[in-house]
Amino acid sequence: MEPFAELRRLLADVPCAGLDDLPRSVMAVAPALGATEIVVYVIDYNQTFLVPLDEPGVPRRRPLPVEGSLAGRAFTAGRTHRRAGRVGRLWVPLVDGCHRLGVLEIATTGAPGELRDVADELAAVVAQLLISRRAYGDKIERIRRREPMQLAAEIVWSQLPPLSFTAGRAMVTGILEPCYDIGGDVFDYALNGDLLSVALFDAVGHGTEASLLATLCLSAYRNARRCGLDLRDTARSVDKLIHAHRPGTFASAVLAELDCATGALGLVVAGHPAPLLLRGGRLVRELPAPTALPLGLNYLSADGPRVVEEMLHPGDQLLLYTDGVIEARSETGEMFGIDRLVDLVTRALADGLPTPESMRRLVGAILRHQNDRLQDDATALFVEWTPD
């Protein structure tokens, strides 16, 4: 059967089935592609292992480390890698835009290069199926978890958008740690026409109480944004809802709006670390901060939130982060600090790594600095304006 006809059949049939049927349905395409085996791997929450999406009743394969494997090289670089031999193999990235889902392993007794075009098409189909079907079952969630997830983290992850997003003119990539026990850090973004809206919140406290406050922040922000409020009134709306429903609590935040047509940037920095502006792989400066009290405390101020404006240059990048990033301390008490943060990000960008990979490596550096035991949530959000 013609390979692309099989892909169309896969796309038509799988949405009528559950996630348990996906590995078998993908494997059924193999003969038409000239492949002997096709396996789907998804990335775990730590982004350190690629975990196989195995068929029920089939012996479970071992997860593959991102570091030091061909599968990992395909995942980190976002490019197909192949290995020749008696049984050749292709490792094809599974991505939705720039959101990295995992990789596809395709084994063949022929020349792996001959499968390249149809392999890319198959990976695109599988990525869409993973995105569209994951909400209807727990299979992917279960295999992505390599340790138990705490309730606070469950609440946060259920509210977040994908970690990475691109729409040609702009890219957003986020990281959160500790991913199984995060509490009060959340972020959001949305592109409506030319306007990219981005928010990062750090709710006071720890555990479930912090995650519930963070969820209130996120929902209040989305409600204000979808009601068409401007940036200042959005900050005021979130502030009033926190004060009304969780009096005595607060959240630091950065709310930003970027006009992707002109590069005009508006910011409200509510008791939060100053966003960093990068240009040409170098730190230009810290943007003005704070411009408001933490959200939930503006009843203490007569002025209310203030919006600051900045004109970006094409290719400019913003780095937003919570204090858990720069205040991470080593065993000797040394803070991670802004200088180390900027150095890691700029070196990764200079190496030509995809932005999501740069942020993944930043997470690794933060964890190593604290011997894999964070004292506070560490979250960062990277925004890049690419009008060309």
C-alpha positions in Angstrom: 0.0 0.0 0.0 1.2 3.5 -0.7 2.8 5.0 2.4 1.0 8.3 2.5 -2.4 6.5 2.1 -1.4 4.5 5.3 -0.7 7.8 7.1 -4.1 9.1 6.2 -5.7 6.0 7.4 -3.8 6.3 10.7 -4.9 9.9 11.1 -8.5 8.9 10.4 -8.6 5.7 12.6 -6.7 6.5 15.8 -9.0 9.4 17.0 -11.8 6.8 17.3 -9.6 4.7 19.6 -7.8 5.2 22.9 -4.2 5.9 23.7 -3.6 2.2 24.5 -4.2 1.5 20.8 -1.8 4.1 19.4 1.4 2.0 19.6 -0.2 -0.9 17.8 -1.8 1.4 15.2 1.6 3.1 14.5 3.3 -0.2 14.2 0.7 -1.3 11.7 2.0 1.4 9.3 5.5 -0.1 9.3 5.1 -2.6 6.3 3.8 0.2 4.0 6.9 2.3 4.9 9.4 -0.5 4.4 10.1 -0.5 8.2 10.3 -3.5 10.5 9.5 -1.7 13.7 8.1 1.7 14.8 8.2 2.8 18.5 6.9 6.0 20.0 8.9 7.6 22.9 7.7 10.5 25.0 9.8 12.8 27.2 9.5 12.5 30.9 8.7 15.4 33.2 12.4 16.0 34.1 13.3 16.0 30.4 16.1 13.5 31.1 14.6 10.2 29.7 12.7 9.2 26.6 10.1 6.7 27.8 8.6 4.1 25.3 4.9 4.1 24.7 4.6 0.3 24.6 1.8 -1.9 23.5 -0.2 -3.7 26.2 1.1 -7.3 26.5 4.5 -6.5 24.8 7.7 -6.7 27.0 8.5 -3.2 28.1 11.5 -1.4 26.6 13.9 0.5 28.7 13.7 4.3 28.8 16.5 6.0 26.8 18.6 8.8 28.4 18.5 12.1 26.7 22.2 12.6 27.3 24.4 10.1 25.4 21.9 8.5 23.1 21.0 9.0 19.4 17.4 9.3 20.4 18.5 12.0 22.8 20.5 13.8 20.1 17.4 13.9 17.9 15.3 15.2 20.8 17.8 18.0 21.8 18.8 19.1 18.3 15.3 18.8 16.8 16.8 17.0 13.8 16.5 13.4 12.6 19.4 11.1 13.4 20.1 7.8 11.7 22.3 4.8 12.3 23.2 2.5 9.5 23.7 -1.3 9.9 22.1 -4.6 9.3 19.1 -3.1 10.9 19.2 0.6 10.3 17.4 3.1 12.6 15.9 6.5 12.3 15.3 8.7 15.3 12.7 11.4 14.3 11.7 14.3 16.7 8.1 14.5 17.7 7.2 18.2 17.9 4.1 20.4 17.8 5.5 23.7 16.6 8.5 23.9 18.9 6.8 22.0 21.8 8.9 18.8 22.1 6.9 15.6 22.8 9.5 12.9 22.3 11.0 10.9 19.3 9.9 8.2 16.9 12.2 5.2 16.4 11.9 3.6 13.0 13.8 0.3 12.3 14.4 -0.9 8.7 16.5 -3.5 6.9 16.8 -1.1 4.0 18.7 2.2 3.8 17.4 4.5 6.6 17.9 7.6 4.4 15.2 6.3 2.0 12.6 6.7 4.7 13.4 10.3 5.5 10.5 12.1 3.9 7.8 9.7 4.9 9.3 9.4 8.4 8.9 13.1 8.8 5.3 12.9 7.7 4.7 10.0 10.1 6.2 11.9 13.0 4.0 14.9 12.3 0.9 12.7 12.3 1.9 10.9 15.5 2.7 14.2 17.2 -0.8 15.5 16.4 -2.4 12.3 17.7 -0.5 12.5 21.0 -1.7 16.1 21.4 -5.3 15.4 20.5 -5.7 12.1 22.4 -3.7 12.7 25.6 -6.6 14.4 27.4 -8.8 11.3 27.1 -6.7 9.0 29.2 -3.9 8.8 31.7 -1.5 6.6 29.8 0.9 9.3 28.7 0.8 11.1 32.1 1.6 7.8 33.9 4.6 6.9 31.8 6.0 10.4 31.8 6.2 10.3 35.6 9.3 8.6 37.0 8.4 9.3 40.6 5.1 10.1 42.4 3.7 13.6 41.7 2.6 15.6 44.7 -0.9 17.1 44.8 0.4 20.7 44.6 2.3 19.9 41.4 -0.7 18.0 40.0 -2.8 21.1 40.4 -0.2 23.4 38.7 0.6 21.1 35.8 -3.1 20.6 35.0 -3.4 24.4 34.5 -0.3 25.1 32.4 -0.1 25.6 28.6 2.6 23.6 26.7 6.1 24.5 27.8 7.0 25.8 24.3 5.1 27.7 21.7 6.0 29.5 18.4 3.9 31.3 15.8 6.7 32.5 13.5 6.9 36.0 14.8 7.5 35.1 18.5 8.5 32.1 20.6 7.8 31.4 24.2 9.6 28.6 26.2 9.1 27.9 29.9 10.7 25.6 32.6 9.5 24.6 36.1 11.3 22.7 38.8 11.0 20.7 41.0 8.5 19.3 38.5 7.1 16.7 40.9 6.7 19.0 43.9 6.3 22.5 42.5 3.9 24.7 44.3 3.3 28.4 43.6 5.0 29.1 40.3 2.8 29.3 37.1 3.0 30.9 33.7 0.7 31.6 30.8 0.8 33.0 27.3 -1.6 33.7 24.4 -1.3 35.1 20.9 -4.3 37.0 19.7 -3.7 38.7 16.3 -0.5 40.6 16.7 -0.6 40.8 20.4 1.4 38.2 22.5 0.4 38.2 26.2 2.7 36.6 28.7 2.5 36.2 32.5 4.6 34.7 35.2 3.3 34.3 38.8 5.1 33.3 42.0 2.5 32.8 44.7 3.5 33.1 48.4 3.8 30.0 50.4 4.5 26.3 49.7 2.7 23.2 48.8 -1.0 22.9 48.1 -2.0 26.3 49.5 0.5 28.0 47.2 -0.7 26.0 44.2 -4.3 26.9 44.8 -3.4 30.6 45.0 -1.3 30.2 41.8 -4.4 28.7 40.1 -6.5 31.6 41.2 -3.9 34.0 39.7 -3.8 32.1 36.5 -7.6 31.9 36.1 -8.1 35.6 37.1 -5.4 36.6 34.5 -7.0 34.6 31.7 -10.5 35.9 32.6 -9.2 39.5 32.5 -7.3 39.0 29.3 -10.3 37.3 27.6 -12.6 40.1 28.7 -10.3 42.5 26.7 -8.8 44.4 29.6 -5.6 46.3 29.0 -2.4 45.5 30.9 -2.9 47.8 33.8 -6.6 46.8 34.3 -5.6 43.2 34.0 -3.1 43.6 36.9 -5.7 45.4 38.9 -8.3 42.7 38.3 -6.0 39.9 39.4 -5.0 42.0 42.4 -8.6 42.6 43.5 -9.6 38.9 43.1 -6.7 37.7 45.2 -7.5 40.3 47.9 -11.2 39.3 47.8 -10.8 35.5 47.8 -7.5 35.0 49.6 -7.0 38.0 51.8 -3.6 38.3 53.4 -1.9 36.4 50.6 -0.2 37.7 47.5 1.8 36.8 44.4 4.7 38.5 42.7 4.2 38.6 38.9 5.3 39.9 35.6 2.6 40.7 33.1 3.7 41.5 29.5 2.2 42.4 26.2 4.2 42.4 23.0 3.0 43.8 19.7 4.5 41.3 17.3 4.0 43.7 14.4 6.0 46.7 15.9 8.0 45.3 18.8 6.3 47.5 21.3 6.5 45.9 24.7 4.4 46.8 27.8 5.3 45.5 31.3 3.8 45.4 34.8 6.4 44.0 37.3 4.5 43.4 40.5 7.1 42.9 43.3 9.0 40.5 41.0 12.6 40.2 39.9 13.4 42.4 37.0 13.1 40.9 33.5 16.3 40.7 31.5 16.6 42.0 28.0 19.1 40.2 25.7 20.2 41.3 22.3 22.6 39.5 20.0 23.3 36.9 22.6 24.3 39.5 25.3 22.6 41.0 28.2 21.5 44.6 27.4 20.0 45.5 30.8 17.5 44.7 33.5 14.2 46.2 32.7 12.5 48.6 35.2 11.2 46.8 38.3 9.1 46.8 40.4 6.4 48.9 38.9 3.7 47.7 41.3 3.3 46.0 44.7 2.8 42.2 44.6 -0.7 41.3 43.4 -3.1 41.1 46.3 -1.4 44.1 48.1 -2.2 47.0 45.9 -4.8 48.2 48.4 -1.8 49.5 50.3 -0.9 51.8 47.4 -2.7 54.9 46.2 -1.1 54.7 42.7 -1.9 51.2 41.5 0.2 49.3 38.9 2.3 51.2 36.5 3.0 50.0 32.9 6.5 50.6 31.5 7.2 50.5 27.8 10.1 49.3 25.7 10.7 49.0 22.0 12.3 45.8 21.1 14.7 45.2 18.2 14.1 42.2 15.9 15.6 39.1 17.5 15.5 40.6 21.0 14.8 38.1 23.9 13.3 38.5 27.3 14.1 36.3 30.2 11.6 36.2 33.0 12.3 34.2 36.1 11.3 33.6 39.7 13.5 34.3 42.7 14.0 30.5 43.2 16.3 30.6 40.1 18.8 33.2 41.2 18.5 32.4 45.0 19.3 28.7 44.6 22.2 27.9 46.9 24.9 25.4 46.7 26.0 23.3 49.7 28.6 26.0 50.5 25.9 28.7 50.4 26.8 30.2 47.0 23.8 31.7 45.3 23.1 30.8 41.6 22.9 34.5 40.8 22.0 36.6 37.8 25.5 36.5 36.3 25.5 32.7 36.2 21.9 32.7 34.8 22.8 35.1 32.0 26.1 33.2 31.2 24.4 29.9 30.9 21.6 31.2 28.6 23.9 33.3 26.4 26.4 30.4 26.0 23.6 28.0 25.0 22.3 30.6 22.5 25.8 31.0 21.1 26.0 27.3 20.5 23.0 27.5 18.2 20.8 25.3 20.4 17.1 25.4 20.0 15.6 27.7 22.6 13.7 24.8 24.4 17.0 22.9 24.7 18.7 26.0 26.1 16.1 26.2 28.8 16.3 22.4 29.5 20.0 22.8 30.1 19.4 25.8 32.4 17.2 23.5 34.5 20.0 21.0 34.7 22.5 23.6 35.8 20.1 24.9 38.5 19.6 21.4 39.9 23.3 20.5 39.8 24.0 23.8 41.7 21.8 22.5 44.5 22.7 18.8 44.3 19.2 18.1 42.8 17.4 19.4 45.9 15.8 22.7 45.4 14.8 24.8 48.4 12.3 26.8 46.4 10.4 26.6 43.1 12.6 27.7 40.1 10.7 28.8 37.0 11.9 30.8 34.0 10.2 32.0 30.8 12.0 32.9 27.6 10.3 35.2 25.1 11.9 35.9 21.7 10.6 38.4 19.1 11.3 37.2 15.5 9.3 39.4 13.1 11.4 38.2 10.1 
